[in-house]
Amino acid sequence: MQTYQTIKPDTVFVDVTRPEKDGLEALNGVCGVDPETKVTKVITLEQIAMTILAAQSGVKDYMISLFNPAQVTTALQKVLG
């Protein structure tokens, strides 16, 4: 959160399997500070249920882990309009 508050990016990719902090907790922190931030959640196939919860928290899109650069570009285009 400290880095987010310093940089204030237009879009954020959140990995829910982060070792230092739960991804949904980080997501809620970002959306709590700035609800206009475009958030894309990075998931594994096993995390579909958590993706639904994340969508309810403000995630605009998601990507399956093990993505390639073209998928990152597509995700950014979706959330930035």
PyMOL Python script that loads the backbone (N, CA, C, O; Angstrom):
from pymol import cmd

cmd.read_pdbstr("""\
ATOM      1  N   MET A   1       0.818  -1.192   0.000  1.00  0.00           N
ATOM      2  CA  MET A   1       0.000   0.000   0.000  1.00  0.00           C
ATOM      3  C   MET A   1       0.861   1.254   0.000  1.00  0.00           C
ATOM      4  O   MET A   1       0.486   2.260  -0.603  1.00  0.00           O
ATOM      5  N   GLN A   2       1.985   1.211   0.653  1.00  0.00           N
ATOM      6  CA  GLN A   2       2.839   2.396   0.709  1.00  0.00           C
ATOM      7  C   GLN A   2       3.322   2.765  -0.690  1.00  0.00           C
ATOM      8  O   GLN A   2       3.322   3.940  -1.057  1.00  0.00           O
ATOM      9  N   THR A   3       3.732   1.769  -1.471  1.00  0.00           N
ATOM     10  CA  THR A   3       4.167   2.032  -2.843  1.00  0.00           C
ATOM     11  C   THR A   3       3.013   2.559  -3.670  1.00  0.00           C
ATOM     12  O   THR A   3       3.190   3.496  -4.448  1.00  0.00           O
ATOM     13  N   TYR A   4       1.829   1.974  -3.518  1.00  0.00           N
ATOM     14  CA  TYR A   4       0.661   2.444  -4.263  1.00  0.00           C
ATOM     15  C   TYR A   4       0.377   3.915  -3.948  1.00  0.00           C
ATOM     16  O   TYR A   4       0.152   4.712  -4.858  1.00  0.00           O
ATOM     17  N   GLN A   5       0.388   4.268  -2.684  1.00  0.00           N
ATOM     18  CA  GLN A   5       0.080   5.642  -2.285  1.00  0.00           C
ATOM     19  C   GLN A   5       1.134   6.637  -2.769  1.00  0.00           C
ATOM     20  O   GLN A   5       0.826   7.808  -2.987  1.00  0.00           O
ATOM     21  N   THR A   6       2.371   6.177  -2.936  1.00  0.00           N
ATOM     22  CA  THR A   6       3.431   7.045  -3.445  1.00  0.00           C
ATOM     23  C   THR A   6       3.304   7.249  -4.949  1.00  0.00           C
ATOM     24  O   THR A   6       3.410   8.372  -5.443  1.00  0.00           O
ATOM     25  N   ILE A   7       3.075   6.149  -5.676  1.00  0.00           N
ATOM     26  CA  ILE A   7       3.051   6.202  -7.147  1.00  0.00           C
ATOM     27  C   ILE A   7       1.683   6.598  -7.694  1.00  0.00           C
ATOM     28  O   ILE A   7       1.602   7.331  -8.679  1.00  0.00           O
ATOM     29  N   LYS A   8       0.611   6.124  -7.071  1.00  0.00           N
ATOM     30  CA  LYS A   8      -0.781   6.349  -7.504  1.00  0.00           C
ATOM     31  C   LYS A   8      -0.988   6.017  -8.992  1.00  0.00           C
ATOM     32  O   LYS A   8      -1.329   6.893  -9.786  1.00  0.00           O
ATOM     33  N   PRO A   9      -0.781   4.744  -9.358  1.00  0.00           N
ATOM     34  CA  PRO A   9      -0.945   4.353 -10.760  1.00  0.00           C
ATOM     35  C   PRO A   9      -2.413   4.353 -11.180  1.00  0.00           C
ATOM     36  O   PRO A   9      -3.306   4.297 -10.335  1.00  0.00           O
ATOM     37  N   ASP A  10      -2.657   4.416 -12.486  1.00  0.00           N
ATOM     38  CA  ASP A  10      -4.020   4.359 -13.018  1.00  0.00           C
ATOM     39  C   ASP A  10      -4.588   2.954 -12.953  1.00  0.00           C
ATOM     40  O   ASP A  10      -5.798   2.773 -12.823  1.00  0.00           O
ATOM     41  N   THR A  11      -3.712   1.956 -13.042  1.00  0.00           N
ATOM     42  CA  THR A  11      -4.139   0.558 -13.016  1.00  0.00           C
ATOM     43  C   THR A  11      -3.182  -0.260 -12.167  1.00  0.00           C
ATOM     44  O   THR A  11      -1.996   0.055 -12.065  1.00  0.00           O
ATOM     45  N   VAL A  12      -3.714  -1.320 -11.555  1.00  0.00           N
ATOM     46  CA  VAL A  12      -2.935  -2.176 -10.661  1.00  0.00           C
ATOM     47  C   VAL A  12      -3.260  -3.631 -10.978  1.00  0.00           C
ATOM     48  O   VAL A  12      -4.421  -3.981 -11.188  1.00  0.00           O
ATOM     49  N   PHE A  13      -2.225  -4.485 -11.011  1.00  0.00           N
ATOM     50  CA  PHE A  13      -2.406  -5.929 -11.119  1.00  0.00           C
ATOM     51  C   PHE A  13      -2.202  -6.497  -9.718  1.00  0.00           C
ATOM     52  O   PHE A  13      -1.164  -6.261  -9.099  1.00  0.00           O
ATOM     53  N   VAL A  14      -3.190  -7.247  -9.211  1.00  0.00           N
ATOM     54  CA  VAL A  14      -3.117  -7.807  -7.861  1.00  0.00           C
ATOM     55  C   VAL A  14      -3.081  -9.326  -7.958  1.00  0.00           C
ATOM     56  O   VAL A  14      -3.978  -9.937  -8.540  1.00  0.00           O
ATOM     57  N   ASP A  15      -2.046  -9.934  -7.387  1.00  0.00           N
ATOM     58  CA  ASP A  15      -1.926 -11.390  -7.319  1.00  0.00           C
ATOM     59  C   ASP A  15      -2.436 -11.824  -5.951  1.00  0.00           C
ATOM     60  O   ASP A  15      -1.887 -11.420  -4.926  1.00  0.00           O
ATOM     61  N   VAL A  16      -3.479 -12.639  -5.930  1.00  0.00           N
ATOM     62  CA  VAL A  16      -4.072 -13.024  -4.641  1.00  0.00           C
ATOM     63  C   VAL A  16      -3.234 -14.022  -3.863  1.00  0.00           C
ATOM     64  O   VAL A  16      -3.533 -14.286  -2.698  1.00  0.00           O
ATOM     65  N   THR A  17      -2.208 -14.580  -4.457  1.00  0.00           N
ATOM     66  CA  THR A  17      -1.374 -15.563  -3.751  1.00  0.00           C
ATOM     67  C   THR A  17      -0.062 -14.939  -3.282  1.00  0.00           C
ATOM     68  O   THR A  17       0.943 -15.637  -3.153  1.00  0.00           O
ATOM     69  N   ARG A  18      -0.064 -13.668  -3.034  1.00  0.00           N
ATOM     70  CA  ARG A  18       1.131 -12.985  -2.544  1.00  0.00           C
ATOM     71  C   ARG A  18       1.497 -13.508  -1.160  1.00  0.00           C
ATOM     72  O   ARG A  18       0.612 -13.709  -0.328  1.00  0.00           O
ATOM     73  N   PRO A  19       2.788 -13.735  -0.898  1.00  0.00           N
ATOM     74  CA  PRO A  19       3.176 -14.288   0.406  1.00  0.00           C
ATOM     75  C   PRO A  19       3.063 -13.302   1.556  1.00  0.00           C
ATOM     76  O   PRO A  19       2.801 -13.717   2.685  1.00  0.00           O
ATOM     77  N   GLU A  20       3.249 -12.017   1.312  1.00  0.00           N
ATOM     78  CA  GLU A  20       3.290 -11.069   2.424  1.00  0.00           C
ATOM     79  C   GLU A  20       1.940 -10.481   2.802  1.00  0.00           C
ATOM     80  O   GLU A  20       1.796  -9.941   3.899  1.00  0.00           O
ATOM     81  N   LYS A  21       0.950 -10.569   1.926  1.00  0.00           N
ATOM     82  CA  LYS A  21      -0.363  -9.994   2.235  1.00  0.00           C
ATOM     83  C   LYS A  21      -1.404 -10.643   1.332  1.00  0.00           C
ATOM     84  O   LYS A  21      -1.151 -10.869   0.149  1.00  0.00           O
ATOM     85  N   ASP A  22      -2.561 -10.938   1.886  1.00  0.00           N
ATOM     86  CA  ASP A  22      -3.651 -11.503   1.096  1.00  0.00           C
ATOM     87  C   ASP A  22      -4.030 -10.539  -0.022  1.00  0.00           C
ATOM     88  O   ASP A  22      -4.167  -9.338   0.211  1.00  0.00           O
ATOM     89  N   GLY A  23      -4.199 -11.062  -1.232  1.00  0.00           N
ATOM     90  CA  GLY A  23      -4.514 -10.227  -2.383  1.00  0.00           C
ATOM     91  C   GLY A  23      -5.818  -9.458  -2.247  1.00  0.00           C
ATOM     92  O   GLY A  23      -5.911  -8.308  -2.676  1.00  0.00           O
ATOM     93  N   LEU A  24      -6.830 -10.090  -1.649  1.00  0.00           N
ATOM     94  CA  LEU A  24      -8.098  -9.379  -1.461  1.00  0.00           C
ATOM     95  C   LEU A  24      -7.945  -8.239  -0.457  1.00  0.00           C
ATOM     96  O   LEU A  24      -8.588  -7.197  -0.589  1.00  0.00           O
ATOM     97  N   GLU A  25      -7.098  -8.439   0.541  1.00  0.00           N
ATOM     98  CA  GLU A  25      -6.826  -7.369   1.491  1.00  0.00           C
ATOM     99  C   GLU A  25      -6.144  -6.195   0.783  1.00  0.00           C
ATOM    100  O   GLU A  25      -6.483  -5.035   1.017  1.00  0.00           O
ATOM    101  N   ALA A  26      -5.182  -6.513  -0.082  1.00  0.00           N
ATOM    102  CA  ALA A  26      -4.505  -5.469  -0.858  1.00  0.00           C
ATOM    103  C   ALA A  26      -5.490  -4.776  -1.792  1.00  0.00           C
ATOM    104  O   ALA A  26      -5.475  -3.552  -1.920  1.00  0.00           O
ATOM    105  N   LEU A  27      -6.345  -5.557  -2.443  1.00  0.00           N
ATOM    106  CA  LEU A  27      -7.356  -4.998  -3.342  1.00  0.00           C
ATOM    107  C   LEU A  27      -8.268  -4.031  -2.607  1.00  0.00           C
ATOM    108  O   LEU A  27      -8.525  -2.927  -3.087  1.00  0.00           O
ATOM    109  N   ASN A  28      -8.757  -4.441  -1.447  1.00  0.00           N
ATOM    110  CA  ASN A  28      -9.634  -3.571  -0.663  1.00  0.00           C
ATOM    111  C   ASN A  28      -8.906  -2.302  -0.224  1.00  0.00           C
ATOM    112  O   ASN A  28      -9.509  -1.232  -0.137  1.00  0.00           O
ATOM    113  N   GLY A  29      -7.612  -2.425   0.049  1.00  0.00           N
ATOM    114  CA  GLY A  29      -6.833  -1.252   0.415  1.00  0.00           C
ATOM    115  C   GLY A  29      -6.721  -0.268  -0.731  1.00  0.00           C
ATOM    116  O   GLY A  29      -6.900   0.935  -0.541  1.00  0.00           O
ATOM    117  N   VAL A  30      -6.425  -0.773  -1.925  1.00  0.00           N
ATOM    118  CA  VAL A  30      -6.303   0.082  -3.110  1.00  0.00           C
ATOM    119  C   VAL A  30      -7.642   0.743  -3.418  1.00  0.00           C
ATOM    120  O   VAL A  30      -7.705   1.958  -3.607  1.00  0.00           O
ATOM    121  N   CYS A  31      -8.703  -0.043  -3.470  1.00  0.00           N
ATOM    122  CA  CYS A  31     -10.027   0.500  -3.801  1.00  0.00           C
ATOM    123  C   CYS A  31     -10.543   1.422  -2.709  1.00  0.00           C
ATOM    124  O   CYS A  31     -11.319   2.336  -2.987  1.00  0.00           O
ATOM    125  N   GLY A  32     -10.121   1.193  -1.466  1.00  0.00           N
ATOM    126  CA  GLY A  32     -10.523   2.076  -0.383  1.00  0.00           C
ATOM    127  C   GLY A  32      -9.871   3.441  -0.485  1.00  0.00           C
ATOM    128  O   GLY A  32     -10.485   4.452  -0.145  1.00  0.00           O
ATOM    129  N   VAL A  33      -8.624   3.478  -0.953  1.00  0.00           N
ATOM    130  CA  VAL A  33      -7.904   4.737  -1.117  1.00  0.00           C
ATOM    131  C   VAL A  33      -8.391   5.473  -2.359  1.00  0.00           C
ATOM    132  O   VAL A  33      -8.583   6.689  -2.332  1.00  0.00           O
ATOM    133  N   ASP A  34      -8.591   4.731  -3.451  1.00  0.00           N
ATOM    134  CA  ASP A  34      -9.013   5.355  -4.704  1.00  0.00           C
ATOM    135  C   ASP A  34      -9.903   4.403  -5.489  1.00  0.00           C
ATOM    136  O   ASP A  34      -9.391   3.567  -6.234  1.00  0.00           O
ATOM    137  N   PRO A  35     -11.218   4.504  -5.346  1.00  0.00           N
ATOM    138  CA  PRO A  35     -12.145   3.602  -6.022  1.00  0.00           C
ATOM    139  C   PRO A  35     -12.090   3.694  -7.549  1.00  0.00           C
ATOM    140  O   PRO A  35     -12.613   2.817  -8.237  1.00  0.00           O
ATOM    141  N   GLU A  36     -11.466   4.740  -8.081  1.00  0.00           N
ATOM    142  CA  GLU A  36     -11.366   4.901  -9.536  1.00  0.00           C
ATOM    143  C   GLU A  36     -10.210   4.108 -10.137  1.00  0.00           C
ATOM    144  O   GLU A  36     -10.120   3.995 -11.360  1.00  0.00           O
ATOM    145  N   THR A  37      -9.320   3.554  -9.307  1.00  0.00           N
ATOM    146  CA  THR A  37      -8.198   2.775  -9.805  1.00  0.00           C
ATOM    147  C   THR A  37      -8.709   1.537 -10.513  1.00  0.00           C
ATOM    148  O   THR A  37      -9.588   0.846  -9.998  1.00  0.00           O
ATOM    149  N   LYS A  38      -8.176   1.250 -11.678  1.00  0.00           N
ATOM    150  CA  LYS A  38      -8.547   0.066 -12.454  1.00  0.00           C
ATOM    151  C   LYS A  38      -7.706  -1.101 -11.951  1.00  0.00           C
ATOM    152  O   LYS A  38      -6.480  -1.073 -12.052  1.00  0.00           O
ATOM    153  N   VAL A  39      -8.362  -2.126 -11.409  1.00  0.00           N
ATOM    154  CA  VAL A  39      -7.654  -3.261 -10.818  1.00  0.00           C
ATOM    155  C   VAL A  39      -7.901  -4.515 -11.643  1.00  0.00           C
ATOM    156  O   VAL A  39      -9.045  -4.844 -11.958  1.00  0.00           O
ATOM    157  N   THR A  40      -6.826  -5.212 -11.993  1.00  0.00           N
ATOM    158  CA  THR A  40      -6.906  -6.517 -12.646  1.00  0.00           C
ATOM    159  C   THR A  40      -6.326  -7.533 -11.688  1.00  0.00           C
ATOM    160  O   THR A  40      -5.206  -7.368 -11.204  1.00  0.00           O
ATOM    161  N   LYS A  41      -7.076  -8.579 -11.411  1.00  0.00           N
ATOM    162  CA  LYS A  41      -6.664  -9.622 -10.479  1.00  0.00           C
ATOM    163  C   LYS A  41      -5.991 -10.740 -11.263  1.00  0.00           C
ATOM    164  O   LYS A  41      -6.517 -11.179 -12.286  1.00  0.00           O
ATOM    165  N   VAL A  42      -4.835 -11.206 -10.800  1.00  0.00           N
ATOM    166  CA  VAL A  42      -4.119 -12.316 -11.413  1.00  0.00           C
ATOM    167  C   VAL A  42      -4.456 -13.572 -10.610  1.00  0.00           C
ATOM    168  O   VAL A  42      -4.270 -13.604  -9.394  1.00  0.00           O
ATOM    169  N   ILE A  43      -4.956 -14.612 -11.297  1.00  0.00           N
ATOM    170  CA  ILE A  43      -5.426 -15.812 -10.608  1.00  0.00           C
ATOM    171  C   ILE A  43      -4.860 -17.085 -11.234  1.00  0.00           C
ATOM    172  O   ILE A  43      -4.284 -17.067 -12.322  1.00  0.00           O
ATOM    173  N   THR A  44      -5.045 -18.190 -10.509  1.00  0.00           N
ATOM    174  CA  THR A  44      -4.835 -19.516 -11.083  1.00  0.00           C
ATOM    175  C   THR A  44      -6.220 -20.092 -11.360  1.00  0.00           C
ATOM    176  O   THR A  44      -7.220 -19.563 -10.875  1.00  0.00           O
ATOM    177  N   LEU A  45      -6.283 -21.143 -12.115  1.00  0.00           N
ATOM    178  CA  LEU A  45      -7.579 -21.733 -12.457  1.00  0.00           C
ATOM    179  C   LEU A  45      -8.363 -22.157 -11.222  1.00  0.00           C
ATOM    180  O   LEU A  45      -9.594 -22.165 -11.238  1.00  0.00           O
ATOM    181  N   GLU A  46      -7.654 -22.511 -10.148  1.00  0.00           N
ATOM    182  CA  GLU A  46      -8.312 -22.971  -8.929  1.00  0.00           C
ATOM    183  C   GLU A  46      -8.950 -21.839  -8.136  1.00  0.00           C
ATOM    184  O   GLU A  46      -9.644 -22.105  -7.155  1.00  0.00           O
ATOM    185  N   GLN A  47      -8.745 -20.609  -8.518  1.00  0.00           N
ATOM    186  CA  GLN A  47      -9.185 -19.474  -7.717  1.00  0.00           C
ATOM    187  C   GLN A  47     -10.438 -18.781  -8.255  1.00  0.00           C
ATOM    188  O   GLN A  47     -10.645 -17.595  -7.998  1.00  0.00           O
ATOM    189  N   ILE A  48     -11.255 -19.493  -8.981  1.00  0.00           N
ATOM    190  CA  ILE A  48     -12.442 -18.888  -9.581  1.00  0.00           C
ATOM    191  C   ILE A  48     -13.391 -18.328  -8.514  1.00  0.00           C
ATOM    192  O   ILE A  48     -13.921 -17.231  -8.692  1.00  0.00           O
ATOM    193  N   ALA A  49     -13.615 -19.045  -7.424  1.00  0.00           N
ATOM    194  CA  ALA A  49     -14.516 -18.551  -6.372  1.00  0.00           C
ATOM    195  C   ALA A  49     -13.995 -17.249  -5.785  1.00  0.00           C
ATOM    196  O   ALA A  49     -14.775 -16.330  -5.532  1.00  0.00           O
ATOM    197  N   MET A  50     -12.689 -17.157  -5.564  1.00  0.00           N
ATOM    198  CA  MET A  50     -12.116 -15.932  -5.032  1.00  0.00           C
ATOM    199  C   MET A  50     -12.246 -14.798  -6.052  1.00  0.00           C
ATOM    200  O   MET A  50     -12.359 -13.632  -5.672  1.00  0.00           O
ATOM    201  N   THR A  51     -12.231 -15.131  -7.335  1.00  0.00           N
ATOM    202  CA  THR A  51     -12.397 -14.122  -8.383  1.00  0.00           C
ATOM    203  C   THR A  51     -13.772 -13.468  -8.285  1.00  0.00           C
ATOM    204  O   THR A  51     -13.909 -12.263  -8.499  1.00  0.00           O
ATOM    205  N   ILE A  52     -14.772 -14.254  -7.968  1.00  0.00           N
ATOM    206  CA  ILE A  52     -16.124 -13.708  -7.812  1.00  0.00           C
ATOM    207  C   ILE A  52     -16.138 -12.718  -6.644  1.00  0.00           C
ATOM    208  O   ILE A  52     -16.723 -11.640  -6.753  1.00  0.00           O
ATOM    209  N   LEU A  53     -15.500 -13.078  -5.534  1.00  0.00           N
ATOM    210  CA  LEU A  53     -15.422 -12.157  -4.391  1.00  0.00           C
ATOM    211  C   LEU A  53     -14.660 -10.891  -4.764  1.00  0.00           C
ATOM    212  O   LEU A  53     -15.040  -9.791  -4.363  1.00  0.00           O
ATOM    213  N   ALA A  54     -13.587 -11.047  -5.527  1.00  0.00           N
ATOM    214  CA  ALA A  54     -12.804  -9.886  -5.937  1.00  0.00           C
ATOM    215  C   ALA A  54     -13.622  -8.968  -6.839  1.00  0.00           C
ATOM    216  O   ALA A  54     -13.519  -7.746  -6.735  1.00  0.00           O
ATOM    217  N   ALA A  55     -14.431  -9.545  -7.718  1.00  0.00           N
ATOM    218  CA  ALA A  55     -15.280  -8.736  -8.601  1.00  0.00           C
ATOM    219  C   ALA A  55     -16.247  -7.904  -7.768  1.00  0.00           C
ATOM    220  O   ALA A  55     -16.548  -6.761  -8.113  1.00  0.00           O
ATOM    221  N   GLN A  56     -16.718  -8.461  -6.702  1.00  0.00           N
ATOM    222  CA  GLN A  56     -17.625  -7.723  -5.828  1.00  0.00           C
ATOM    223  C   GLN A  56     -16.895  -6.607  -5.078  1.00  0.00           C
ATOM    224  O   GLN A  56     -17.524  -5.671  -4.586  1.00  0.00           O
ATOM    225  N   SER A  57     -15.562  -6.710  -4.993  1.00  0.00           N
ATOM    226  CA  SER A  57     -14.764  -5.694  -4.302  1.00  0.00           C
ATOM    227  C   SER A  57     -14.276  -4.597  -5.233  1.00  0.00           C
ATOM    228  O   SER A  57     -13.709  -3.606  -4.772  1.00  0.00           O
ATOM    229  N   GLY A  58     -14.490  -4.758  -6.552  1.00  0.00           N
ATOM    230  CA  GLY A  58     -14.116  -3.696  -7.471  1.00  0.00           C
ATOM    231  C   GLY A  58     -13.151  -4.066  -8.579  1.00  0.00           C
ATOM    232  O   GLY A  58     -12.753  -3.189  -9.345  1.00  0.00           O
ATOM    233  N   VAL A  59     -12.754  -5.334  -8.702  1.00  0.00           N
ATOM    234  CA  VAL A  59     -11.856  -5.738  -9.778  1.00  0.00           C
ATOM    235  C   VAL A  59     -12.551  -5.553 -11.118  1.00  0.00           C
ATOM    236  O   VAL A  59     -13.712  -5.931 -11.276  1.00  0.00           O
ATOM    237  N   LYS A  60     -11.849  -4.977 -12.077  1.00  0.00           N
ATOM    238  CA  LYS A  60     -12.419  -4.722 -13.393  1.00  0.00           C
ATOM    239  C   LYS A  60     -12.179  -5.875 -14.367  1.00  0.00           C
ATOM    240  O   LYS A  60     -12.932  -6.036 -15.327  1.00  0.00           O
ATOM    241  N   ASP A  61     -11.148  -6.675 -14.133  1.00  0.00           N
ATOM    242  CA  ASP A  61     -10.799  -7.779 -15.036  1.00  0.00           C
ATOM    243  C   ASP A  61      -9.919  -8.758 -14.277  1.00  0.00           C
ATOM    244  O   ASP A  61      -9.497  -8.473 -13.156  1.00  0.00           O
ATOM    245  N   TYR A  62      -9.640  -9.905 -14.874  1.00  0.00           N
ATOM    246  CA  TYR A  62      -8.721 -10.862 -14.282  1.00  0.00           C
ATOM    247  C   TYR A  62      -7.912 -11.540 -15.371  1.00  0.00           C
ATOM    248  O   TYR A  62      -8.318 -11.552 -16.533  1.00  0.00           O
ATOM    249  N   MET A  63      -6.762 -12.108 -15.001  1.00  0.00           N
ATOM    250  CA  MET A  63      -5.908 -12.877 -15.905  1.00  0.00           C
ATOM    251  C   MET A  63      -5.534 -14.166 -15.195  1.00  0.00           C
ATOM    252  O   MET A  63      -5.358 -14.188 -13.977  1.00  0.00           O
ATOM    253  N   ILE A  64      -5.411 -15.249 -15.970  1.00  0.00           N
ATOM    254  CA  ILE A  64      -4.934 -16.512 -15.422  1.00  0.00           C
ATOM    255  C   ILE A  64      -3.412 -16.429 -15.295  1.00  0.00           C
ATOM    256  O   ILE A  64      -2.740 -15.937 -16.201  1.00  0.00           O
ATOM    257  N   SER A  65      -2.860 -16.915 -14.157  1.00  0.00           N
ATOM    258  CA  SER A  65      -1.406 -16.945 -14.000  1.00  0.00           C
ATOM    259  C   SER A  65      -0.771 -17.689 -15.169  1.00  0.00           C
ATOM    260  O   SER A  65      -1.437 -18.462 -15.857  1.00  0.00           O
ATOM    261  N   LEU A  66       0.490 -17.456 -15.384  1.00  0.00           N
ATOM    262  CA  LEU A  66       1.244 -17.987 -16.516  1.00  0.00           C
ATOM    263  C   LEU A  66       0.786 -17.322 -17.817  1.00  0.00           C
ATOM    264  O   LEU A  66       0.655 -17.981 -18.849  1.00  0.00           O
ATOM    265  N   PHE A  67       0.549 -16.031 -17.755  1.00  0.00           N
ATOM    266  CA  PHE A  67       0.109 -15.261 -18.908  1.00  0.00           C
ATOM    267  C   PHE A  67       1.309 -14.812 -19.727  1.00  0.00           C
ATOM    268  O   PHE A  67       2.452 -14.879 -19.275  1.00  0.00           O
ATOM    269  N   ASN A  68       1.024 -14.352 -20.943  1.00  0.00           N
ATOM    270  CA  ASN A  68       2.077 -13.836 -21.809  1.00  0.00           C
ATOM    271  C   ASN A  68       1.887 -12.327 -21.988  1.00  0.00           C
ATOM    272  O   ASN A  68       0.847 -11.792 -21.604  1.00  0.00           O
ATOM    273  N   PRO A  69       2.866 -11.640 -22.561  1.00  0.00           N
ATOM    274  CA  PRO A  69       2.773 -10.179 -22.704  1.00  0.00           C
ATOM    275  C   PRO A  69       1.534  -9.704 -23.469  1.00  0.00           C
ATOM    276  O   PRO A  69       1.000  -8.637 -23.165  1.00  0.00           O
ATOM    277  N   ALA A  70       1.078 -10.464 -24.438  1.00  0.00           N
ATOM    278  CA  ALA A  70      -0.114 -10.066 -25.190  1.00  0.00           C
ATOM    279  C   ALA A  70      -1.343 -10.041 -24.276  1.00  0.00           C
ATOM    280  O   ALA A  70      -2.213  -9.185 -24.432  1.00  0.00           O
ATOM    281  N   GLN A  71      -1.416 -10.971 -23.332  1.00  0.00           N
ATOM    282  CA  GLN A  71      -2.543 -10.996 -22.396  1.00  0.00           C
ATOM    283  C   GLN A  71      -2.501  -9.787 -21.461  1.00  0.00           C
ATOM    284  O   GLN A  71      -3.546  -9.250 -21.095  1.00  0.00           O
ATOM    285  N   VAL A  72      -1.300  -9.361 -21.075  1.00  0.00           N
ATOM    286  CA  VAL A  72      -1.174  -8.175 -20.232  1.00  0.00           C
ATOM    287  C   VAL A  72      -1.675  -6.951 -21.001  1.00  0.00           C
ATOM    288  O   VAL A  72      -2.408  -6.125 -20.455  1.00  0.00           O
ATOM    289  N   THR A  73      -1.275  -6.839 -22.274  1.00  0.00           N
ATOM    290  CA  THR A  73      -1.738  -5.732 -23.107  1.00  0.00           C
ATOM    291  C   THR A  73      -3.251  -5.732 -23.240  1.00  0.00           C
ATOM    292  O   THR A  73      -3.882  -4.682 -23.120  1.00  0.00           O
ATOM    293  N   THR A  74      -3.843  -6.899 -23.487  1.00  0.00           N
ATOM    294  CA  THR A  74      -5.297  -7.010 -23.618  1.00  0.00           C
ATOM    295  C   THR A  74      -5.993  -6.602 -22.319  1.00  0.00           C
ATOM    296  O   THR A  74      -6.990  -5.881 -22.352  1.00  0.00           O
ATOM    297  N   ALA A  75      -5.475  -7.057 -21.182  1.00  0.00           N
ATOM    298  CA  ALA A  75      -6.052  -6.707 -19.891  1.00  0.00           C
ATOM    299  C   ALA A  75      -5.989  -5.201 -19.652  1.00  0.00           C
ATOM    300  O   ALA A  75      -6.954  -4.602 -19.177  1.00  0.00           O
ATOM    301  N   LEU A  76      -4.858  -4.595 -19.981  1.00  0.00           N
ATOM    302  CA  LEU A  76      -4.736  -3.144 -19.812  1.00  0.00           C
ATOM    303  C   LEU A  76      -5.722  -2.398 -20.712  1.00  0.00           C
ATOM    304  O   LEU A  76      -6.335  -1.419 -20.285  1.00  0.00           O
ATOM    305  N   GLN A  77      -5.874  -2.851 -21.939  1.00  0.00           N
ATOM    306  CA  GLN A  77      -6.831  -2.205 -22.851  1.00  0.00           C
ATOM    307  C   GLN A  77      -8.247  -2.311 -22.312  1.00  0.00           C
ATOM    308  O   GLN A  77      -9.020  -1.361 -22.428  1.00  0.00           O
ATOM    309  N   LYS A  78      -8.607  -3.459 -21.718  1.00  0.00           N
ATOM    310  CA  LYS A  78      -9.950  -3.630 -21.160  1.00  0.00           C
ATOM    311  C   LYS A  78     -10.230  -2.660 -20.027  1.00  0.00           C
ATOM    312  O   LYS A  78     -11.271  -2.002 -20.007  1.00  0.00           O
ATOM    313  N   VAL A  79      -9.290  -2.569 -19.073  1.00  0.00           N
ATOM    314  CA  VAL A  79      -9.570  -1.756 -17.902  1.00  0.00           C
ATOM    315  C   VAL A  79      -9.394  -0.260 -18.140  1.00  0.00           C
ATOM    316  O   VAL A  79     -10.020   0.555 -17.461  1.00  0.00           O
ATOM    317  N   LEU A  80      -8.556   0.100 -19.090  1.00  0.00           N
ATOM    318  CA  LEU A  80      -8.342   1.516 -19.362  1.00  0.00           C
ATOM    319  C   LEU A  80      -9.288   2.067 -20.423  1.00  0.00           C
ATOM    320  O   LEU A  80      -9.339   3.274 -20.662  1.00  0.00           O
ATOM    321  N   GLY A  81     -10.036   1.164 -21.055  1.00  0.00           N
ATOM    322  CA  GLY A  81     -11.048   1.605 -22.006  1.00  0.00           C
ATOM    323  C   GLY A  81     -10.483   1.833 -23.340  1.00  0.00           C
ATOM    324  O   GLY A  81     -11.208   2.210 -24.261  1.00  0.00           O
TER     325      GLY A  81
END
""", "prot")
cmd.dss("prot")
cmd.show_as("cartoon", "prot")
cmd.util.cbc("prot")
cmd.orient("prot")
